[in-house]
Amino acid sequence: MSITPVPRGAHLTRRLIQLYVGLALYGASSALLVRAGLGLEPWGVLHQGLAERTGLSIGVVSIIVGAAVLLLWIPIRQRPGLGTVSNVFAIGIAMDGTLALVPDVHGLAAQIAVMVAGVVVNGVATGLYIAAQFGPGPRDGLMTGLHLRTGRSIRLVRTLIEVAVVVTGFVLGGSLGAGTVLYALGIGPLAQFFLRFFAIDGKPAAAAAGSGDEAAVASESDGVDTTVTARTTEQAILPQ
């Protein structure tokens, strides 16, 4: 499995800043959902469950799971980019760092406020790092790679993966709740909005994964507003 070279050209500095700010905010948003205590995003449920069972921090578990998922790219012939490799480490580090700084939240009103903030910040983070065009995260690339290799729809593959992740995480002790539902309903519209907002040269996200299969992903519109996104590997991560 080779790593896609870092693209060169105009706006490279801006794109690198977007990538790492986005990944840091993504980790921070996941930590806010943990502190809210009202339910986590699907992969967060798994990470929390594994953390409960292993005694490791949730950020370290996120890194281990990300690295393990990246290994699954080998048989489905996906090529990671700089954003893919950075995703594995940066989100987990930012998550543990935020948890160390942000205290537990008490009272339902405060919990709801932190939960909403976590979902909104996650949308901002998703828009930032996808629009940076350095490749999808390991979990997103697994989904799009399985779509390309099996011929199944993005919607079906994503649903099957996330149901398996949530059920496994819940059985292990991960937290499901209002935050999980709010995330599922809100992250798509938020990410689409911030993809527009952080677009570089008016292009929400060009293909950067380098797998050569972006056209196959693009062929499946699933009802997405194609004036905002062309179904590249990066855009395919958004809930449909």
JOSUL-V52832 format. One line per field, one symbol per residue. phi: phi as a letter, one per 30 degrees, with the letter a starting at -180 (. if undefined). psi: psi as a letter, one per 20 degrees, with the letter a starting at -180 (. if undefined). A space follows every 10 residues. Layout:
phi=???
psi=???
//
This chain:
phi=.ccdeddckd iddddddeed dddddddddd ddddddicjc dedddddddd dddciddddd dedddedddd dddddchccd ceddddeecd dddddddddd ccdecbjddd dddddddddd ddddddeddd ddicjddedd ddddddeddc iddeeddddd dddddddddd ddjdcclddd dddedcdded dddddddcec hiceaddbdi dicddddddc dhiddddcbc ddedddddec
psi=oqppqpqraq jggghggggh gghghgghhh hhhghhkjqr rghhgggggh hhhhjrqhgg gggggggghh hihghjlqpq aghgghgggg ggghghgghh hprqpqpggh ggghgggggg hggggggghg ihljqrrhhh hgghghghhh jqqggggggg ghgggggggg hijrpqbhhg ggghhhhggg ggghgghjqp kjogorpihj ijjhhhhhio hkjqoiigqp mrgghiiqp.
//
